[in-house]
């Protein structure tokens, strides 16, 4: 397992967080994406705003699209972004 996880943010998610990328300690293979987002949301108002409505978020682990309830496993990169087509841009 990697000791660090690179988080990459796109579009309005990036804007609310105030950064396009950050590195965090890897939360462990069993931790789900949603659980990690919960932890990050507790750390800043920007993360809380970006992750408030999970129905408006999509994720990719090591560039493979996955649901938010997916365990992070041994991934090195987690991308969080709004739906690619359609959806609200606010």
Secondary structure by P-SEA (a helix, b strand, c coil): cccbbbbbbcaaaaaaacccccccccccccccaaaaaaaaaaccaaaaaaacccccbbbbccccccccccccccccbbbbbccccccccc
